[in-house]
């Protein structure tokens, strides 16, 4: 996140047992930036049984942050509309189902697709009704 301008306050206090206590106060936007950095770093590690993140774990996307909407991974979309993950991947690639084509992903980051929850919910209503 090169160039990010932090608006935070960091304080250190000497505790009784010779340890320091560090307190970091962040704005909501700074907290989101930090979470994005940490989660993207975690996703870029070689997966092992100790550090593997669930596929449905949401990833905050800073440049598209809206308080009233969230971004969903392929697995989270599949879970939300109760189909398999491979179905979502297939629909997105082929423009299916024919009567109500699945929307294109709003973002692609590190070869992963993300959809806004509101777009998925709106599509799901149309798909189920008809």
C-alpha positions, 0 to 999 in steps of 0.5 A: 500500500505504497503511498497510503497516508495513515491517520493513526496514533500509536502509544507505548506504555511500560507495564508492571512486568517489564513488558510494553503494551502497544496501543494503536488507534486507527480510523475505520479507513486505516483499519480497512487498509491494514486488514487488506494488507494483512489478508493479501499477504496471508493469501500470498503465502504458500498454503499449509495446513497451519496457515490456509485461509478458508476460501469463503473468507472475505477480503476487503478491497480498499479502492472500492470500499462502501460501508453499505456493500461488501465484496464476495469471493467465488466461494462466498457467492456460491454459498450465498445463492446455494450452488457449487463454486464450480457452477459460479465459475462456469456461469461467469466464464460462459455467460450462463444461465441463458435466461438470466446471465450471471454478472461479470465480477466487479473486481479481479485481484490476484486471479480471484474474482469478487462480486459486490453483495448487492449485485449478487442479491439483485441477480439472485432475485431475478434468477429465482423469479424466473 
